[in-house]
Each structure stands twice: as structure tokens, then as C-alpha cells.
Amino acid sequence: MLEGKRVTLRPVKRSDINLFLKWFNDQEITQYLAPYLPMTEMAEEKWIESLATTRLKTDVVFIIEVKEEPSNKPIGNTGLRGIDSKDQNAWFDIVIGEKDYWSKGYGTESAQLIIEYGFQQLNLRRISSAVTEFNERSIRMHEKLGFIEEGRRRKATYVNGGFWDDLIYGLLKEEWTPMKH
């Protein structure tokens, strides 16, 4: 588990399936994500199972929990995917699935924790990310964290009836300023 001031990142459990089904079948949320087809319970079960087997060496995924009384509330997930030990890089992603928690800094704190984990524990040298151009909250978060826009995949994503650019971001270990605990 990774502990921040307001959030905890914990490993995914089988019992999280209902959270994923809720979040990833909500069009307002999935407009910002690569998967766009409805998520089935069987597909989620297989994905969670794959985290413990085939993806074990290439993906780390955590549930984001807000520290609240009486217990922590799951609000989303974040992870590093496609971890390449040889080249020391990975792709960062995050989703806040509980819309009441959007734009309140929980995503930024969670991102800081997973990025710090990637650089300090996984010995990554580089973390990449992609953001659809209309996702202004995510763009602000990436820039606040120190990510640099490195490129643009023009009209690469079809969402909400139109084609949009994907912005490609990168963050190098030597550019990273760890959060203060």
C-alpha cells in the first residue's frame, strides 16, 4: 500500500469488480479512456485475474481510496502499465470513477504516489502518458506534476461524435520533484 495525506493506494481485489463495472460502464467517465465498449463482469474478472498472473511483471494497478471516516472510500484506480525493465519506462494512467471527487486534488495526490513508486521502487527512468485533448482536468494535472508534452497523435481518438488529438506526455526521473509528506 502507498500512503498519502488524503489517499491510500491499495492493490486491486476481486471484490472491486462492481466498482470497475460501475465506473467503466459510465459514458461520462469512459469518454476520457481508451476502452469504450461496455464492460462485462466476466471481462473484469479475467482482467483482475491477469493482474496476478500474466501482467504481474508488466503492470501495477492500485485502487485509490480516500481516507474518510468510518472507512476508506474507493474512488478510482491508477497504475503503471507496460513496465519495461530493460529500458526502464512505463505508461501511467489514472481514472477517478466517483465523479463527486473530480477536481478536488485526489487524482494529483494519487498520481504523485504512483510516480514516486515508479521512480523509487521500480527504478524507472521515464514515465509516459497519453491524454485526449479535451480532457482539461487531466492536462492540468500532468502539467502540475511536471510532465512535458512531447508529441501529438492528430485526430487519433473518436469520442463524442468527433475525432480528437491524443497528447503524449513524458516525465524523466531527473525532472521529478517528489511530494513532501
Buried (B, 14 or more C-beta within 10 A) or exposed (E): EBEBEEBBBBEBEEEBBEBBBEBBEEEEBBBBBEEEEEBEEEBBEEBBEEBEEEBEEEBBBBBBBBEEEEEBBBBBBBBBBEBEEEEBBBBBBBBBBBEEBBEEEBBBBBBBBBBBBBBEEBEBBBBBBBBBBBBEBBBEBBEEBEBEEEEEBEEBBEBEEEEBBBBBBBBBBEEBEEBEE
